[in-house]
Amino acid sequence: MEHAQRIRRIALLLLLITLAGATVIYAQRFGRAFLFPNEPPPTELVIARWEYTARGKFNGTGWSHNFPNSDRHFAQVISEATNIDVKNASYRIVELGSPEVFDYPFAVVSEPGEMALTDHEVDNLREFIDRGGFVLMDDFDGARDLATLQRNLHLAFPDRDLIRMTIDQDIFNVFYRIDALNVISPYVVEGEPVFYSLMNKDGKIGVVACYNNDLENFWDFIDRGEYPLKPSIEAFRLGINFVVYSMSH
């Protein structure tokens, strides 16, 4: 009898652990729970994850997708692959509408297909880009997401459009040589992956938008072996090129 009760207790414990794990994973991917903003060290590079006003399929929480593991892993790989002064804790959540946005010249935006920017956020976005800041917009797919992003960018830059990028641009050869822009998405999407750019007032790239793709997913799960190695490595190589470009142009 005692042995049977012990077996039942162990089985119950395993079930609770499984359910708790599923809850944490769900919250990290689709909710605002388990977000632990950190204080980054005073390194040369601190990656800003923008929190912005949003609505849409994730109820306004898409900005937090893959946080903090993708941010931590990306910073760690940058520190090991380059001479940039950066540590694995060199990331921070920053509200797009705050003055703090100008303290971090490299920013990541997750799920820009949810954007519903306020007038003040639009103003900050325009000023950030035209001051020379760089934004990587990632993790969005489908015609509706693209149209939402274009509409919000047009509020800030009525005189500029997203331009489809080509492999011969300097940004794809600034640190690593990227051979092709056919990085597969980690999940099924409507169409082919496309990289778009938007220029700042000086004609340099201020925004790269990874449409029908999700570099952050590759960054997030690199330590779990859930995705093929080649596209995972390419996602990091692309991200590092974007960082090096932003710091050198």
VOPAGU-2260 file (C-alpha; in pm, 1 decimal, decimal comma):
REM VOPAGU-2260
SITE   aa  ch    i         X         Y         Z
SITE  MET   A    0       0,0       0,0       0,0
SITE  GLU   A    1     277,2     244,1      93,9
SITE  HIS   A    2     458,9     168,5    -233,0
SITE  ALA   A    3     144,5     234,9    -436,0
SITE  GLN   A    4      86,4     567,4    -257,9
SITE  ARG   A    5     446,6     667,3    -326,5
SITE  ILE   A    6     402,3     590,9    -695,9
SITE  ARG   A    7      84,3     802,0    -706,5
SITE  ARG   A    8     259,5    1094,2    -534,1
SITE  ILE   A    9     545,5    1077,7    -784,0
SITE  ALA   A   10     301,0    1062,7   -1075,6
SITE  LEU   A   11     111,2    1363,2    -939,0
SITE  LEU   A   12     434,5    1556,6    -892,3
SITE  LEU   A   13     540,0    1485,4   -1251,5
SITE  LEU   A   14     199,2    1598,0   -1376,6
SITE  LEU   A   15     222,8    1923,9   -1181,2
SITE  ILE   A   16     573,0    1988,7   -1312,5
SITE  THR   A   17     452,8    1927,1   -1668,7
SITE  LEU   A   18     156,6    2160,9   -1628,0
SITE  ALA   A   19     372,6    2428,2   -1466,4
SITE  GLY   A   20     622,0    2405,5   -1750,0
SITE  ALA   A   21     347,6    2439,4   -2008,2
SITE  THR   A   22     214,6    2744,9   -1825,5
SITE  VAL   A   23     554,5    2912,0   -1819,9
SITE  ILE   A   24     614,0    2839,8   -2188,8
SITE  TYR   A   25     269,9    2974,3   -2278,3
SITE  ALA   A   26     323,0    3287,0   -2072,4
SITE  GLN   A   27     662,3    3353,2   -2226,7
SITE  ARG   A   28     527,9    3318,9   -2577,9
SITE  PHE   A   29     185,2    3472,4   -2549,8
SITE  GLY   A   30     147,6    3668,8   -2227,6
SITE  ARG   A   31     298,0    3935,6   -2007,0
SITE  ALA   A   32     363,4    3708,0   -1710,0
SITE  PHE   A   33     715,7    3606,8   -1611,7
SITE  LEU   A   34     868,4    3925,2   -1751,1
SITE  PHE   A   35    1160,5    4022,9   -1535,5
SITE  PRO   A   36    1305,8    4355,5   -1653,7
SITE  ASN   A   37    1677,0    4364,0   -1579,7
SITE  GLU   A   38    1930,1    4636,2   -1517,3
SITE  PRO   A   39    2191,4    4589,2   -1790,5
SITE  PRO   A   40    2561,3    4639,0   -1723,6
SITE  PRO   A   41    2727,4    4956,2   -1861,2
SITE  THR   A   42    2848,6    4789,8   -2180,0
SITE  GLU   A   43    2912,2    4942,5   -2520,9
SITE  LEU   A   44    2599,4    4775,2   -2656,8
SITE  VAL   A   45    2268,6    4734,4   -2476,1
SITE  ILE   A   46    1987,1    4589,0   -2685,9
SITE  ALA   A   47    1654,4    4761,8   -2627,9
SITE  ARG   A   48    1334,5    4562,9   -2660,5
SITE  TRP   A   49    1063,9    4814,3   -2731,9
SITE  GLU   A   50     732,2    4794,1   -2551,6
SITE  TYR   A   51     478,8    4974,4   -2769,6
SITE  THR   A   52     104,8    5032,1   -2783,9
SITE  ALA   A   53     -49,8    4738,4   -2962,8
SITE  ARG   A   54    -361,0    4540,9   -3034,7
SITE  GLY   A   55    -424,5    4236,9   -3246,6
SITE  LYS   A   56    -403,1    3860,3   -3240,7
SITE  PHE   A   57    -194,3    3852,2   -2921,5
SITE  ASN   A   58    -398,2    4114,2   -2736,0
SITE  GLY   A   59    -114,7    4362,5   -2734,6
SITE  THR   A   60     146,9    4131,0   -2580,2
SITE  GLY   A   61     341,1    4045,4   -2895,9
SITE  TRP   A   62     620,0    4290,6   -2809,6
SITE  SER   A   63     728,6    4052,1   -2529,3
SITE  HIS   A   64     749,8    3734,1   -2735,8
SITE  ASN   A   65    1062,1    3526,3   -2669,8
SITE  PHE   A   66    1174,8    3757,0   -2388,9
SITE  PRO   A   67    1414,8    3719,8   -2216,5
SITE  ASN   A   68    1587,3    3413,7   -2363,2
SITE  SER   A   69    1620,0    3545,7   -2719,1
SITE  ASP   A   70    1764,9    3873,0   -2588,3
SITE  ARG   A   71    2008,3    3696,0   -2356,6
SITE  HIS   A   72    2122,3    3438,8   -2613,2
SITE  PHE   A   73    2164,7    3702,8   -2884,2
SITE  ALA   A   74    2375,5    3923,7   -2658,7
SITE  GLN   A   75    2585,2    3625,0   -2552,6
SITE  VAL   A   76    2660,0    3521,3   -2911,0
SITE  ILE   A   77    2751,6    3880,0   -3004,9
SITE  SER   A   78    2997,7    3885,8   -2714,8
SITE  GLU   A   79    3162,1    3562,3   -2829,9
SITE  ALA   A   80    3167,7    3633,9   -3204,0
SITE  THR   A   81    3277,3    4000,2   -3207,6
SITE  ASN   A   82    3493,9    4247,2   -3017,6
SITE  ILE   A   83    3190,3    4450,8   -2914,9
SITE  ASP   A   84    3177,6    4515,5   -2541,0
SITE  VAL   A   85    2856,5    4332,2   -2453,5
SITE  LYS   A   86    2749,8    4075,7   -2194,9
SITE  ASN   A   87    2461,7    3830,1   -2188,5
SITE  ALA   A   88    2268,1    4068,6   -1960,9
SITE  SER   A   89    2308,8    4362,7   -2201,5
SITE  TYR   A   90    1941,7    4399,9   -2285,7
SITE  ARG   A   91    1653,4    4604,3   -2151,5
SITE  ILE   A   92    1280,1    4660,2   -2197,1
SITE  VAL   A   93    1222,7    5020,8   -2306,6
SITE  GLU   A   94     888,8    5192,3   -2363,2
SITE  LEU   A   95     876,4    5346,5   -2709,2
SITE  GLY   A   96     693,8    5648,1   -2569,5
SITE  SER   A   97     961,3    5725,1   -2308,3
SITE  PRO   A   98    1266,8    5956,1   -2337,3
SITE  GLU   A   99    1477,2    5650,3   -2250,0
SITE  VAL   A  100    1429,7    5521,6   -2603,3
SITE  PHE   A  101    1711,1    5750,6   -2722,0
SITE  ASP   A  102    1960,7    5598,9   -2477,1
SITE  TYR   A  103    1978,8    5268,7   -2668,3
SITE  PRO   A  104    2056,9    5306,7   -3042,0
SITE  PHE   A  105    1986,9    4941,9   -3132,6
SITE  ALA   A  106    1632,0    4820,1   -3074,9
SITE  VAL   A  107    1432,3    4502,8   -3138,7
SITE  VAL   A  108    1059,9    4507,7   -3208,0
SITE  SER   A  109     868,8    4182,0   -3186,0
SITE  GLU   A  110     536,3    4128,7   -3363,3
SITE  PRO   A  111     513,5    4470,2   -3534,7
SITE  GLY   A  112     196,2    4342,9   -3699,2
SITE  GLU   A  113      27,7    4436,7   -3369,1
SITE  MET   A  114     135,6    4801,1   -3374,2
SITE  ALA   A  115    -119,9    5067,5   -3287,9
SITE  LEU   A  116     121,4    5347,9   -3209,7
SITE  THR   A  117      19,9    5662,5   -3026,5
SITE  ASP   A  118     108,6    6005,0   -3164,2
SITE  HIS   A  119     392,7    6034,3   -2913,2
SITE  GLU   A  120     529,3    5691,1   -3006,1
SITE  VAL   A  121     516,1    5789,4   -3373,1
SITE  ASP   A  122     714,4    6104,6   -3293,7
SITE  ASN   A  123     974,0    5906,2   -3097,4
SITE  LEU   A  124    1005,5    5649,3   -3374,0
SITE  ARG   A  125    1067,8    5917,0   -3636,3
SITE  GLU   A  126    1320,3    6100,9   -3419,8
SITE  PHE   A  127    1497,2    5778,6   -3318,1
SITE  ILE   A  128    1550,5    5669,6   -3678,7
SITE  ASP   A  129    1651,4    6012,6   -3805,3
SITE  ARG   A  130    1900,4    6053,7   -3521,3
SITE  GLY   A  131    2074,3    5741,0   -3653,3
SITE  GLY   A  132    1908,3    5470,1   -3445,1
SITE  PHE   A  133    1847,0    5121,0   -3584,7
SITE  VAL   A  134    1540,5    4901,1   -3533,9
SITE  LEU   A  135    1514,8    4530,7   -3613,4
SITE  MET   A  136    1146,9    4442,6   -3661,0
SITE  ASP   A  137    1093,5    4069,3   -3642,7
SITE  ASP   A  138     838,4    3794,4   -3595,4
SITE  PHE   A  139     545,4    3889,3   -3818,6
SITE  ASP   A  140     382,7    3717,7   -4112,2
SITE  GLY   A  141      83,5    3743,0   -4340,4
SITE  ALA   A  142     -64,4    4027,1   -4540,9
SITE  ARG   A  143    -251,4    4180,3   -4247,2
SITE  ASP   A  144      62,3    4205,3   -4030,9
SITE  LEU   A  145     257,4    4365,6   -4314,6
SITE  ALA   A  146     -21,1    4616,7   -4384,9
SITE  THR   A  147     -37,4    4710,1   -4014,7
SITE  LEU   A  148     336,5    4771,6   -4001,3
SITE  GLN   A  149     330,3    4976,1   -4320,6
SITE  ARG   A  150      42,3    5187,6   -4190,1
SITE  ASN   A  151     222,5    5267,1   -3864,2
SITE  LEU   A  152     553,3    5340,8   -4035,7
SITE  HIS   A  153     374,7    5570,4   -4279,5
SITE  LEU   A  154     252,1    5779,2   -3985,3
SITE  ALA   A  155     614,6    5843,0   -3890,4
SITE  PHE   A  156     759,2    5853,5   -4241,9
SITE  PRO   A  157     493,9    5964,1   -4491,9
SITE  ASP   A  158     769,5    6031,0   -4745,3
SITE  ARG   A  159     930,2    5684,5   -4724,8
SITE  ASP   A  160     829,7    5325,7   -4793,1
SITE  LEU   A  161     960,1    4985,1   -4700,9
SITE  ILE   A  162    1196,0    4862,3   -4973,8
SITE  ARG   A  163    1262,9    4496,5   -5045,5
SITE  MET   A  164    1628,1    4424,0   -4967,6
SITE  THR   A  165    1870,9    4241,3   -5196,7
SITE  ILE   A  166    2168,7    4023,2   -5113,3
SITE  ASP   A  167    2418,7    4266,1   -5267,0
SITE  GLN   A  168    2360,2    4533,2   -4998,9
SITE  ASP   A  169    2651,7    4609,8   -4766,0
SITE  ILE   A  170    2458,2    4512,4   -4456,5
SITE  PHE   A  171    2471,3    4146,7   -4563,3
SITE  ASN   A  172    2849,1    4153,7   -4594,5
SITE  VAL   A  173    2950,7    4388,5   -4313,5
SITE  PHE   A  174    3071,5    4113,9   -4076,3
SITE  TYR   A  175    2948,7    3778,2   -4203,0
SITE  ARG   A  176    2896,1    3712,9   -4570,3
SITE  ILE   A  177    2529,5    3617,7   -4607,3
SITE  ASP   A  178    2492,8    3406,9   -4921,2
SITE  ALA   A  179    2115,9    3416,4   -4968,3
SITE  LEU   A  180    1805,9    3573,3   -4816,8
SITE  ASN   A  181    1610,1    3249,4   -4795,0
SITE  VAL   A  182    1625,6    3185,6   -4422,3
SITE  ILE   A  183    1335,0    2954,2   -4349,5
SITE  SER   A  184    1076,6    3049,7   -4092,2
SITE  PRO   A  185    1072,7    2825,8   -3783,3
SITE  TYR   A  186     703,6    2760,2   -3849,3
SITE  VAL   A  187     464,4    2758,6   -4142,5
SITE  VAL   A  188     378,4    3103,3   -4282,2
SITE  GLU   A  189     176,7    3234,2   -4575,8
SITE  GLY   A  190     465,8    3309,2   -4810,7
SITE  GLU   A  191     838,3    3339,7   -4863,9
SITE  PRO   A  192    1063,1    3526,2   -4621,2
SITE  VAL   A  193    1131,2    3884,2   -4730,4
SITE  PHE   A  194    1365,9    4139,3   -4573,3
SITE  TYR   A  195    1252,2    4500,4   -4600,2
SITE  SER   A  196    1438,5    4818,0   -4510,7
SITE  LEU   A  197    1344,8    5177,7   -4441,3
SITE  MET   A  198    1602,7    5454,0   -4471,0
SITE  ASN   A  199    1677,1    5737,2   -4232,5
SITE  LYS   A  200    1704,9    6099,7   -4344,7
SITE  ASP   A  201    2069,8    6045,9   -4442,6
SITE  GLY   A  202    1991,0    5755,1   -4673,0
SITE  LYS   A  203    2119,9    5483,6   -4438,0
SITE  ILE   A  204    1921,5    5183,3   -4321,1
SITE  GLY   A  205    1725,2    5264,9   -4006,9
SITE  VAL   A  206    1480,6    4974,2   -4006,2
SITE  VAL   A  207    1513,5    4613,0   -4113,1
SITE  ALA   A  208    1184,3    4422,6   -4111,3
SITE  CYS   A  209    1202,7    4042,4   -4124,7
SITE  TYR   A  210     870,6    3953,4   -4286,1
SITE  ASN   A  211     747,8    3593,0   -4283,7
SITE  ASN   A  212    1029,6    3510,2   -4050,8
SITE  ASP   A  213    1116,7    3494,2   -3682,3
SITE  LEU   A  214    1484,2    3533,1   -3599,7
SITE  GLU   A  215    1399,0    3566,0   -3230,3
SITE  ASN   A  216    1254,2    3216,6   -3218,5
SITE  PHE   A  217    1583,2    3077,3   -3342,8
SITE  TRP   A  218    1771,1    3286,9   -3086,0
SITE  ASP   A  219    1534,8    3181,1   -2809,1
SITE  PHE   A  220    1552,1    2806,2   -2864,8
SITE  ILE   A  221    1914,2    2765,4   -2973,5
SITE  ASP   A  222    1994,4    2577,6   -2650,1
SITE  ARG   A  223    1705,8    2330,4   -2685,8
SITE  GLY   A  224    1781,4    2173,8   -3022,3
SITE  GLU   A  225    1424,6    2223,4   -3145,7
SITE  TYR   A  226    1517,0    2379,2   -3481,5
SITE  PRO   A  227    1769,8    2278,6   -3749,3
SITE  LEU   A  228    2120,5    2408,7   -3686,3
SITE  LYS   A  229    2180,3    2581,2   -4021,6
SITE  PRO   A  230    1888,8    2831,4   -4011,1
SITE  SER   A  231    1952,8    2884,6   -3640,3
SITE  ILE   A  232    2312,5    2986,0   -3710,8
SITE  GLU   A  233    2202,8    3203,6   -4002,1
SITE  ALA   A  234    1957,0    3385,8   -3775,7
SITE  PHE   A  235    2242,8    3480,8   -3543,6
SITE  ARG   A  236    2469,7    3577,2   -3833,6
SITE  LEU   A  237    2201,6    3808,8   -3971,4
SITE  GLY   A  238    2141,9    3965,1   -3631,4
SITE  ILE   A  239    2512,7    4026,9   -3577,5
SITE  ASN   A  240    2541,0    4189,5   -3920,9
SITE  PHE   A  241    2254,0    4422,0   -3831,7
SITE  VAL   A  242    2423,9    4517,6   -3504,1
SITE  VAL   A  243    2763,6    4578,0   -3666,7
SITE  TYR   A  244    2602,6    4783,2   -3943,3
SITE  SER   A  245    2413,4    4993,3   -3692,0
SITE  MET   A  246    2732,7    5066,2   -3496,8
SITE  SER   A  247    2948,5    5145,6   -3798,0
SITE  HIS   A  248    2724,2    5343,1   -4036,8
